[in-house]
């Protein structure tokens, strides 16, 4: 059995290296022939691999990875910070490490690891044969754990100036975070293999700022209000029975408007908690079905819409009060729940539609 394990590990390692080289080279296929040859000769797999390090602080700053694949393996007691966008990441056989990864356009696969603290942004997240991993996560699809235990998850919040552009380079919307919707593929369904990080635990408590010289120019801000990604409650228990749905329509300034509204709500109505957000495209017939009226059919054709769900006592009234004051006569650019009798169904219809659209797009 041990021989088979080593054989499998060797094959996996070779596969990872070959995929890394293929990924690096494929990103250059559209270059002129001379530039292609020059960059291919300059590529060094070691620039995209951390292997066998112990008691070290390692990393890459913006522009050093530029969407390539990355491999981290056999590291112990290391602090690893990659402040750049990537394509695919594998993390194997690491122990007692802190790892931060910028936006990963495809997947991160974590295998045979224990006692890790992670900050991860990705399209797909998967672990296998892991234990005691604490992750502040942004994931556009449903995170998957398999044969893993002691897993903890929280909502990723972070800021540095390059991060939003890295999200765009990775093809991810800041509002499509499914961090709490864990799918457990473990063989023993009777046990609970994951939990949520307590809300009062801050990301900087788990992923402290590195004092290494190579990161000295990074302008990192841990404040939730500055975070590129909205902090959401996710599937944690809601504090109240009343929720409110808002949908902002696209007029070219919707993202800025949503950010300002979320900031106003956090300042003026802290009892209202942001549960989830979603950015999706809708067709006129979808708007009719979700909103129960044809009033928004033309608006959804202007581009992707952004939905917010707030929860709290009297949340519908409080959200309406802040929206009217904030929009000042342009409230037609936003749909908002008008009553508790309708709100729950509107939220269910909108987010079910959003999940269906994102599943189709995968």
KEKE-3310 file (N, C-alpha, C; in steps of 0.2 Angstrom, whole numbers, plus 5000, padded with zeros to 4 digits):
npx = (5004:5010:5019:5011:5005:5016:5019:5008:5009:5021:5017:5007:5014:5023:5013:5008:5019:5020:5008:5009:5020:5014:5003:5010:5016:5005:4999:5006:5004:4998:5007:5019:5030:5044:5044:5037:5047:5057:5051:5048:5060:5064:5056:5055:5052:5054:5051:5037:5034:5034:5044:5047:5051:5055:5051:5051:5048:5039:5035:5026:5024:5012:5011:5022:5018:5007:4995:4999:5000:5003:5012:5013:5021:5026:5030:5034:5029:5029:5026:5017:5014:5005:5003:4995:4987:4982:4982:4979:4980:4990:4991:5000:5004:5008:5012:5007:5007:5004:4995:4992:4983:4981:4968:4962:4960:4955:4955:4959:4967:4969:4978:4981:4986:4989:4984:4983:4982:4972:4970:4960:4956:4945:4939:4935:4936:4944:4947:4956:4959:4963:4966:4961:4961:4959:4950:4949:4938:4935:4924:4918:4910:4903:4911:4921:4924:4933:4935:4940:4943:4939:4938:4937:4928:4927:4921:4930:4939:4947:4960:4971:4979:4980:4971:4957:4958:4965:4955:4947:4955:4955:4943:4932:4917:4915:4905:4900:4901:4902:4906:4901:4894:4896:4901:4901:4910:4914:4916:4909:4894:4888:4896:4901:4911:4915:4915:4909:4920:4920:4911:4917:4930:4944:4951:4965:4969:4971:4978:4991:4999:5013:5030:5041:5054:5051:5038:5036:5031:5018:5001:4992:4976:4966:4953:4935:4927:4934:4937:4938:4930:4913:4908:4899:4885:4882:4878:4876:4867:4853:4849:4836:4819:4815:4819:4826:4826:4836:4839:4850:4850:4859:4867:4879:4885:4883:4890:4898:4888:4881:4892:4893:4880:4880:4890:4883:4873:4880:4885:4874:4863:4867:4861:4855:4860:4871:4867:4869:4876:4874:4879:4872:4867:4851:4836:4822:4811:4815:4815:4802:4797:4804:4802:4789:4782:4781:4789:4802:4808:4815:4825:4834:4840:4850:4862:4872:4864:4864:4862:4856:4854:4847:4846:4837:4828:4814:4820:4816:4809:4820:4830:4823:4821:4835:4838:4829:4834:4847:4846:4838:4827:4830:4826:4820:4830:4832:4826:4816:4811:4794:4786:4784:4777:4780:4793:4801:4799:4803:4816:4820:4816:4825:4838:4838:4837:4849:4858:4855:4859:4872:4876:4874:4883:4895)
npy = (4994:5006:5008:5009:5021:5030:5029:5034:5047:5052:5052:5062:5073:5074:5077:5089:5097:5096:5101:5114:5119:5118:5127:5139:5141:5141:5153:5161:5159:5168:5177:5187:5177:5179:5185:5175:5164:5169:5172:5159:5153:5160:5156:5149:5135:5135:5148:5147:5138:5132:5122:5111:5119:5126:5134:5147:5163:5167:5172:5181:5196:5209:5206:5197:5184:5184:5177:5164:5146:5138:5129:5123:5113:5101:5109:5117:5125:5138:5155:5160:5171:5176:5189:5191:5187:5171:5155:5141:5132:5120:5113:5103:5091:5100:5107:5116:5129:5146:5153:5164:5168:5177:5181:5166:5160:5148:5133:5129:5116:5106:5095:5082:5089:5098:5108:5122:5139:5149:5161:5163:5166:5161:5152:5138:5128:5115:5102:5087:5073:5081:5091:5101:5115:5132:5143:5159:5163:5166:5161:5157:5146:5131:5127:5112:5099:5084:5069:5075:5084:5094:5107:5124:5139:5156:5172:5179:5194:5209:5220:5227:5239:5233:5223:5222:5224:5212:5203:5206:5202:5188:5185:5186:5191:5202:5201:5188:5177:5162:5157:5150:5139:5125:5109:5093:5079:5068:5052:5048:5053:5055:5063:5079:5088:5101:5119:5136:5150:5160:5175:5186:5184:5191:5193:5197:5192:5179:5178:5187:5202:5202:5206:5205:5211:5211:5213:5226:5237:5234:5240:5236:5234:5229:5233:5231:5239:5244:5233:5224:5214:5211:5209:5195:5187:5174:5156:5156:5156:5167:5182:5187:5186:5193:5198:5208:5211:5219:5225:5231:5240:5240:5254:5259:5264:5256:5247:5256:5263:5252:5249:5261:5261:5250:5254:5265:5258:5250:5259:5267:5258:5247:5235:5229:5215:5210:5197:5190:5192:5195:5195:5195:5191:5195:5191:5199:5191:5184:5194:5197:5185:5184:5196:5198:5207:5217:5229:5230:5225:5232:5237:5227:5223:5232:5227:5217:5213:5218:5209:5211:5204:5209:5206:5207:5214:5224:5226:5228:5241:5249:5247:5253:5266:5271:5269:5278:5290:5290:5288:5298:5302:5294:5281:5272:5264:5254:5239:5235:5226:5227:5222:5211:5200:5197:5197:5186:5176:5183:5184:5171:5167:5176:5172:5158:5158:5165:5155:5145:5151:5153:5140:5135:5142:5137)
npz = (5000:5004:4994:4983:4986:4986:4973:4967:4972:4966:4952:4953:4956:4945:4936:4940:4938:4924:4920:4925:4917:4905:4907:4909:4896:4887:4890:4882:4869:4860:4857:4847:4836:4839:4852:4859:4858:4866:4878:4882:4884:4895:4905:4921:4930:4944:4948:4950:4960:4976:4986:4998:5009:5025:5040:5034:5026:5012:4995:4983:4974:4967:4949:4948:4946:4937:4932:4930:4934:4950:4962:4978:4990:5002:5012:5028:5043:5037:5031:5018:5005:4991:4982:4969:4954:4948:4939:4941:4957:4967:4983:4992:5005:5016:5032:5046:5041:5035:5022:5009:4995:4980:4968:4960:4945:4941:4949:4966:4974:4988:4996:5008:5019:5035:5049:5043:5039:5030:5017:5004:4987:4974:4959:4961:4975:4983:4995:5000:5011:5022:5037:5051:5045:5043:5035:5027:5015:4997:4985:4970:4966:4973:4988:4990:5001:5005:5013:5024:5040:5054:5048:5045:5041:5034:5029:5016:5018:5012:5007:4995:4984:4971:4970:4966:4952:4949:4952:4941:4931:4933:4930:4939:4948:4961:4969:4969:4980:4987:5000:5011:5008:5009:5002:5007:5004:5011:5017:5029:5033:5045:5053:5057:5048:5046:5051:5055:5055:5070:5070:5076:5075:5067:5050:5050:5062:5060:5048:5049:5045:5035:5039:5031:5021:5007:5005:5010:5002:5000:5001:5012:5019:5032:5036:5037:5030:5020:5012:4997:4994:4999:5016:5021:5029:5026:5027:5040:5056:5055:5063:5064:5059:5048:5032:5018:5001:4989:4973:4962:4947:4931:4926:4922:4933:4944:4952:4960:4966:4974:4983:4990:4996:5004:5013:5019:5025:5034:5043:5047:5050:5058:5064:5054:5044:5031:5021:5009:4993:4975:4958:4942:4925:4918:4909:4900:4902:4913:4923:4924:4930:4942:4949:4948:4940:4926:4926:4926:4915:4904:4911:4915:4904:4902:4907:4919:4935:4952:4967:4984:5000:5015:5033:5048:5062:5057:5045:5031:5031:5036:5027:5016:5020:5020:5007:5000:5004:5000:4986:4981:4972:4961:4963:4955:4949:4957:4963:4977:4992:4997:5007:5021:5018:5005:5003:5007:4997:4986:4988:4988:4975:4967:4971:4969:4955:4952:4956:4948:4935:4937:4938:4926:4919:4923)
capx = (5000:5014:5023:5006:5005:5022:5019:5003:5012:5025:5013:5003:5019:5025:5007:5007:5024:5019:5002:5012:5023:5009:4999:5014:5017:4999:4997:5010:5003:4996:5013:5023:5035:5051:5043:5036:5053:5061:5048:5048:5067:5065:5052:5058:5047:5055:5047:5030:5034:5038:5044:5052:5053:5054:5052:5053:5043:5040:5030:5026:5021:5009:5015:5027:5015:5003:4990:5001:4999:5007:5013:5016:5021:5031:5032:5032:5030:5030:5022:5017:5010:5006:4998:4995:4982:4985:4977:4977:4985:4989:4994:5001:5008:5010:5010:5008:5008:5000:4995:4988:4983:4977:4963:4964:4955:4952:4954:4964:4966:4973:4978:4986:4988:4985:4985:4985:4978:4972:4966:4960:4951:4946:4933:4934:4940:4943:4952:4955:4963:4966:4963:4962:4962:4955:4951:4945:4937:4930:4924:4912:4906:4902:4917:4921:4929:4932:4939:4944:4940:4941:4939:4933:4927:4925:4921:4936:4939:4954:4961:4977:4976:4979:4967:4951:4960:4966:4948:4944:4959:4953:4936:4927:4913:4916:4898:4898:4905:4898:4911:4898:4890:4901:4898:4905:4910:4917:4913:4905:4890:4886:4900:4901:4918:4917:4911:4911:4924:4916:4910:4921:4937:4946:4956:4971:4971:4973:4983:4994:5003:5020:5035:5046:5055:5049:5031:5035:5028:5011:4997:4986:4971:4961:4946:4930:4924:4938:4938:4936:4924:4908:4908:4892:4884:4882:4873:4876:4860:4850:4847:4829:4814:4813:4824:4824:4830:4837:4842:4852:4851:4865:4867:4886:4888:4879:4895:4900:4882:4880:4897:4891:4874:4882:4893:4878:4869:4884:4886:4867:4859:4871:4857:4854:4866:4871:4867:4872:4876:4875:4879:4870:4863:4844:4833:4816:4806:4817:4813:4794:4796:4807:4800:4782:4780:4785:4791:4810:4810:4819:4831:4838:4844:4856:4868:4871:4861:4867:4857:4858:4849:4849:4842:4836:4821:4812:4825:4813:4808:4826:4833:4819:4823:4841:4838:4826:4838:4853:4845:4836:4823:4832:4825:4818:4835:4833:4821:4817:4805:4789:4782:4787:4773:4782:4801:4804:4798:4807:4823:4821:4816:4831:4844:4837:4838:4856:4862:4854:4862:4879:4878:4874:4889:4901)
capy = (5000:5012:5008:5012:5029:5034:5029:5039:5054:5054:5053:5068:5078:5075:5080:5096:5101:5097:5106:5121:5121:5119:5133:5145:5141:5142:5160:5165:5157:5173:5182:5186:5171:5180:5186:5168:5160:5173:5171:5152:5152:5163:5153:5144:5132:5137:5154:5146:5133:5132:5115:5108:5125:5125:5140:5152:5168:5166:5175:5185:5203:5210:5206:5192:5178:5186:5172:5157:5141:5138:5123:5123:5107:5099:5115:5116:5131:5143:5160:5161:5177:5177:5194:5191:5183:5165:5151:5135:5131:5114:5113:5096:5089:5106:5107:5122:5135:5152:5154:5169:5167:5181:5178:5160:5160:5141:5130:5127:5109:5106:5088:5079:5095:5099:5114:5127:5145:5151:5167:5161:5168:5156:5149:5132:5126:5108:5098:5080:5071:5087:5091:5107:5120:5138:5147:5164:5161:5169:5155:5158:5140:5128:5124:5105:5095:5077:5065:5081:5085:5100:5112:5130:5143:5162:5176:5183:5202:5211:5226:5231:5243:5229:5217:5223:5222:5205:5200:5206:5197:5181:5184:5185:5196:5203:5199:5181:5173:5156:5154:5146:5134:5119:5102:5088:5073:5063:5045:5047:5058:5056:5067:5086:5089:5108:5124:5142:5154:5165:5182:5191:5183:5195:5189:5198:5188:5172:5179:5193:5206:5200:5211:5204:5217:5210:5215:5232:5241:5232:5244:5231:5236:5224:5235:5228:5244:5245:5227:5224:5209:5213:5203:5192:5182:5167:5152:5156:5158:5174:5185:5189:5182:5197:5200:5212:5210:5225:5223:5237:5239:5243:5261:5261:5266:5252:5244:5261:5264:5247:5250:5267:5260:5245:5258:5268:5253:5248:5265:5270:5253:5241:5230:5225:5212:5208:5190:5187:5196:5191:5199:5190:5194:5193:5193:5202:5186:5182:5199:5196:5179:5185:5202:5198:5213:5219:5236:5230:5221:5235:5239:5221:5223:5236:5224:5213:5217:5216:5208:5211:5202:5211:5203:5211:5217:5229:5227:5231:5248:5252:5248:5258:5273:5273:5269:5284:5296:5289:5288:5305:5303:5289:5274:5267:5260:5249:5235:5233:5222:5231:5219:5204:5194:5195:5197:5179:5173:5187:5182:5164:5167:5179:5168:5152:5160:5166:5149:5141:5154:5151:5132:5134:5145:5133)
capz = (5000:5004:4988:4979:4988:4983:4965:4965:4973:4960:4946:4954:4956:4938:4932:4942:4935:4917:4920:4926:4911:4899:4908:4908:4889:4884:4890:4877:4862:4855:4856:4841:4837:4842:4859:4861:4860:4871:4885:4884:4886:4901:4910:4925:4934:4951:4949:4951:4964:4983:4987:5003:5013:5032:5044:5030:5024:5005:4992:4976:4974:4961:4943:4948:4944:4931:4930:4929:4938:4955:4966:4984:4992:5007:5016:5035:5047:5033:5029:5011:5003:4984:4980:4962:4951:4946:4935:4945:4962:4971:4989:4994:5010:5020:5039:5050:5036:5034:5015:5006:4988:4976:4964:4956:4939:4940:4955:4971:4976:4994:4998:5013:5023:5041:5053:5039:5040:5023:5014:4997:4982:4968:4956:4963:4980:4985:4999:5001:5016:5026:5044:5055:5041:5044:5028:5025:5008:4992:4980:4966:4966:4980:4990:4992:5006:5004:5018:5028:5046:5058:5043:5047:5035:5036:5023:5014:5017:5011:5002:4993:4978:4965:4971:4962:4945:4949:4952:4934:4927:4935:4928:4944:4951:4968:4973:4969:4985:4990:5004:5017:5005:5009:5000:5011:5000:5015:5017:5035:5033:5052:5057:5055:5046:5045:5055:5053:5060:5073:5067:5079:5073:5061:5046:5052:5068:5057:5043:5051:5040:5035:5040:5027:5017:5000:5005:5013:4998:4999:5005:5014:5024:5035:5038:5033:5026:5014:5009:4990:4994:5004:5021:5021:5035:5023:5029:5048:5058:5055:5069:5064:5054:5042:5027:5013:4995:4985:4966:4958:4940:4928:4922:4922:4940:4949:4957:4965:4970:4979:4988:4994:5000:5009:5018:5023:5029:5040:5047:5050:5052:5060:5066:5047:5042:5024:5021:5003:4987:4969:4952:4937:4920:4918:4903:4902:4905:4920:4928:4926:4934:4949:4952:4948:4937:4919:4926:4926:4909:4900:4915:4915:4897:4902:4910:4925:4940:4958:4972:4991:5005:5022:5038:5054:5064:5053:5040:5025:5032:5037:5020:5012:5023:5018:5000:4998:5006:4996:4979:4980:4966:4956:4966:4950:4947:4962:4966:4985:4994:5000:5013:5023:5015:4998:5003:5007:4990:4981:4990:4986:4968:4964:4972:4965:4948:4952:4957:4941:4930:4938:4937:4918:4916:4925)
cpx = (5004:5017:5018:5005:5010:5022:5014:5005:5016:5022:5010:5008:5022:5019:5007:5013:5023:5013:5005:5016:5019:5005:5003:5015:5011:4997:5001:5009:5001:5001:5016:5028:5041:5050:5041:5042:5057:5058:5048:5055:5068:5061:5055:5053:5047:5052:5040:5029:5038:5038:5049:5055:5051:5056:5054:5047:5044:5034:5031:5022:5017:5013:5020:5024:5011:4999:4993:4999:5004:5007:5016:5016:5027:5034:5030:5034:5032:5025:5022:5012:5011:5000:4998:4989:4985:4979:4974:4982:4984:4994:4994:5006:5012:5008:5011:5010:5003:5000:4990:4988:4978:4972:4965:4958:4951:4951:4960:4962:4971:4972:4983:4990:4985:4988:4988:4980:4978:4968:4966:4954:4951:4939:4930:4938:4938:4948:4951:4961:4967:4963:4965:4965:4957:4956:4946:4944:4932:4930:4917:4907:4906:4908:4916:4926:4928:4937:4943:4940:4943:4942:4934:4934:4924:4925:4927:4935:4946:4955:4969:4975:4976:4974:4961:4953:4962:4960:4946:4949:4958:4946:4931:4924:4914:4910:4896:4902:4900:4902:4908:4895:4894:4898:4903:4904:4913:4913:4908:4901:4887:4890:4900:4908:4920:4912:4913:4915:4919:4916:4915:4929:4939:4951:4963:4974:4973:4978:4986:4998:5010:5025:5041:5047:5052:5041:5030:5031:5020:5007:4991:4982:4966:4954:4941:4927:4928:4939:4935:4930:4919:4908:4900:4891:4884:4876:4873:4869:4858:4848:4839:4825:4813:4820:4822:4829:4830:4841:4844:4853:4857:4864:4874:4889:4885:4884:4896:4893:4880:4885:4895:4885:4876:4886:4888:4875:4873:4885:4879:4863:4863:4867:4855:4860:4866:4872:4871:4872:4877:4875:4878:4867:4856:4841:4826:4811:4808:4815:4806:4793:4799:4804:4792:4779:4784:4789:4799:4812:4816:4826:4836:4842:4850:4863:4867:4868:4865:4862:4860:4853:4852:4844:4842:4829:4820:4816:4822:4812:4815:4830:4829:4821:4830:4842:4835:4830:4844:4852:4842:4832:4825:4831:4822:4823:4837:4826:4822:4810:4801:4786:4785:4783:4776:4790:4804:4804:4802:4814:4825:4821:4822:4837:4844:4839:4846:4860:4861:4858:4870:4881:4878:4880:4895:4903)
cpy = (5006:5013:5012:5020:5033:5035:5034:5046:5056:5056:5060:5074:5080:5079:5087:5100:5102:5102:5113:5124:5123:5126:5139:5146:5143:5149:5164:5163:5162:5178:5181:5180:5173:5181:5179:5164:5163:5171:5164:5150:5154:5160:5148:5142:5134:5143:5153:5140:5134:5125:5114:5114:5123:5132:5146:5157:5168:5170:5178:5191:5204:5210:5201:5185:5179:5180:5165:5152:5141:5132:5124:5116:5106:5105:5115:5123:5137:5148:5162:5166:5178:5183:5196:5186:5177:5161:5145:5134:5124:5115:5106:5096:5095:5105:5114:5128:5140:5153:5159:5169:5173:5178:5172:5159:5153:5138:5130:5120:5108:5098:5086:5085:5095:5106:5120:5133:5148:5157:5165:5164:5164:5155:5143:5130:5119:5105:5091:5078:5076:5087:5098:5113:5126:5142:5153:5164:5165:5163:5156:5152:5137:5124:5116:5103:5088:5073:5070:5082:5092:5106:5118:5135:5150:5166:5180:5190:5204:5217:5227:5234:5238:5224:5217:5221:5215:5201:5200:5202:5190:5180:5183:5191:5196:5201:5192:5176:5168:5153:5149:5140:5127:5113:5097:5081:5067:5057:5044:5053:5060:5061:5074:5088:5097:5113:5130:5146:5159:5172:5187:5190:5187:5191:5191:5194:5181:5173:5186:5196:5204:5206:5210:5210:5217:5213:5222:5237:5240:5237:5240:5235:5231:5227:5233:5233:5245:5239:5227:5219:5211:5207:5201:5187:5175:5163:5151:5158:5165:5176:5186:5185:5187:5199:5204:5211:5217:5222:5229:5235:5243:5249:5263:5263:5261:5249:5250:5263:5259:5248:5256:5265:5255:5249:5262:5264:5251:5253:5267:5264:5247:5235:5226:5222:5209:5201:5187:5192:5192:5196:5194:5194:5191:5195:5196:5197:5183:5187:5198:5190:5180:5191:5202:5204:5214:5226:5236:5227:5225:5237:5233:5220:5227:5233:5220:5217:5214:5215:5208:5208:5205:5207:5207:5213:5223:5231:5230:5239:5252:5253:5253:5265:5275:5273:5276:5290:5296:5290:5295:5305:5298:5282:5269:5263:5255:5245:5234:5230:5227:5229:5212:5198:5192:5194:5190:5176:5176:5185:5175:5163:5170:5174:5161:5153:5161:5160:5145:5144:5153:5144:5131:5137:5142:5128)
cpz = (5000:4998:4983:4980:4985:4976:4963:4966:4968:4954:4947:4954:4949:4934:4934:4939:4928:4916:4921:4920:4905:4900:4906:4900:4885:4884:4886:4870:4857:4854:4849:4842:4840:4850:4862:4863:4865:4878:4887:4886:4893:4907:4914:4930:4942:4953:4951:4956:4971:4985:4993:5008:5020:5036:5040:5028:5016:5002:4985:4977:4967:4954:4942:4945:4937:4928:4928:4935:4944:4959:4972:4987:4997:5011:5024:5039:5043:5032:5022:5009:4995:4982:4973:4960:4948:4942:4939:4951:4965:4977:4992:5000:5014:5027:5042:5046:5036:5026:5013:4999:4985:4972:4959:4951:4939:4947:4959:4974:4982:4996:5003:5017:5030:5045:5048:5041:5033:5022:5006:4993:4976:4965:4959:4969:4982:4990:4999:5006:5020:5033:5047:5050:5042:5038:5028:5017:5004:4987:4976:4965:4973:4982:4992:4996:5005:5009:5022:5034:5049:5053:5046:5041:5037:5029:5022:5014:5017:5006:5001:4986:4971:4965:4966:4954:4944:4949:4944:4930:4927:4932:4933:4947:4959:4973:4973:4973:4988:4996:5009:5014:5004:5007:5003:5007:5005:5016:5023:5036:5040:5056:5054:5054:5046:5050:5052:5058:5063:5070:5070:5078:5066:5057:5048:5058:5066:5052:5044:5045:5040:5035:5036:5022:5010:5000:5008:5009:4997:5004:5007:5019:5026:5036:5034:5028:5020:5010:5001:4990:5000:5009:5022:5027:5032:5026:5037:5050:5058:5061:5070:5059:5048:5038:5021:5007:4991:4978:4963:4951:4937:4924:4921:4928:4946:4954:4962:4969:4976:4984:4993:4999:5005:5015:5022:5028:5035:5045:5051:5053:5053:5062:5060:5045:5035:5024:5015:4998:4981:4963:4946:4931:4920:4911:4905:4905:4912:4925:4929:4931:4942:4952:4952:4945:4931:4920:4925:4920:4905:4904:4915:4909:4897:4905:4916:4931:4947:4964:4979:4995:5012:5027:5044:5056:5060:5047:5033:5026:5033:5031:5015:5014:5020:5011:4997:4999:5001:4989:4977:4973:4961:4959:4961:4947:4952:4963:4973:4987:4998:5006:5015:5020:5008:4998:5003:5000:4985:4982:4987:4978:4965:4965:4969:4958:4947:4952:4951:4936:4931:4937:4930:4916:4918:4919)
residu = (UNK:UNK:UNK:UNK:UNK:UNK:UNK:UNK:UNK:UNK:UNK:UNK:UNK:UNK:UNK:UNK:UNK:UNK:UNK:UNK:UNK:UNK:UNK:UNK:UNK:UNK:UNK:UNK:UNK:UNK:UNK:UNK:UNK:UNK:UNK:UNK:UNK:UNK:UNK:UNK:UNK:UNK:UNK:UNK:UNK:UNK:UNK:UNK:UNK:UNK:UNK:UNK:UNK:UNK:UNK:UNK:UNK:UNK:UNK:UNK:UNK:UNK:UNK:UNK:UNK:UNK:UNK:UNK:UNK:UNK:UNK:UNK:UNK:UNK:UNK:UNK:UNK:UNK:UNK:UNK:UNK:UNK:UNK:UNK:UNK:UNK:UNK:UNK:UNK:UNK:UNK:UNK:UNK:UNK:UNK:UNK:UNK:UNK:UNK:UNK:UNK:UNK:UNK:UNK:UNK:UNK:UNK:UNK:UNK:UNK:UNK:UNK:UNK:UNK:UNK:UNK:UNK:UNK:UNK:UNK:UNK:UNK:UNK:UNK:UNK:UNK:UNK:UNK:UNK:UNK:UNK:UNK:UNK:UNK:UNK:UNK:UNK:UNK:UNK:UNK:UNK:UNK:UNK:UNK:UNK:UNK:UNK:UNK:UNK:UNK:UNK:UNK:UNK:UNK:UNK:UNK:UNK:UNK:UNK:UNK:UNK:UNK:UNK:UNK:UNK:UNK:UNK:UNK:UNK:UNK:UNK:UNK:UNK:UNK:UNK:UNK:UNK:UNK:UNK:UNK:UNK:UNK:UNK:UNK:UNK:UNK:UNK:UNK:UNK:UNK:UNK:UNK:UNK:UNK:UNK:UNK:UNK:UNK:UNK:UNK:UNK:UNK:UNK:UNK:UNK:UNK:UNK:UNK:UNK:UNK:UNK:UNK:UNK:UNK:UNK:UNK:UNK:UNK:UNK:UNK:UNK:UNK:UNK:UNK:UNK:UNK:UNK:UNK:UNK:UNK:UNK:UNK:UNK:UNK:UNK:UNK:UNK:UNK:UNK:UNK:UNK:UNK:UNK:UNK:UNK:UNK:UNK:UNK:UNK:UNK:UNK:UNK:UNK:UNK:UNK:UNK:UNK:UNK:UNK:UNK:UNK:UNK:UNK:UNK:UNK:UNK:UNK:UNK:UNK:UNK:UNK:UNK:UNK:UNK:UNK:UNK:UNK:UNK:UNK:UNK:UNK:UNK:UNK:UNK:UNK:UNK:UNK:UNK:UNK:UNK:UNK:UNK:UNK:UNK:UNK:UNK:UNK:UNK:UNK:UNK:UNK:UNK:UNK:UNK:UNK:UNK:UNK:UNK:UNK:UNK:UNK:UNK:UNK:UNK:UNK:UNK:UNK:UNK:UNK:UNK:UNK:UNK:UNK:UNK:UNK:UNK:UNK:UNK:UNK:UNK:UNK:UNK:UNK:UNK:UNK:UNK:UNK:UNK:UNK:UNK:UNK:UNK:UNK:UNK:UNK:UNK:UNK:UNK:UNK:UNK:UNK:UNK:UNK:UNK:UNK:UNK:UNK:UNK:UNK:UNK:UNK:UNK)
# end
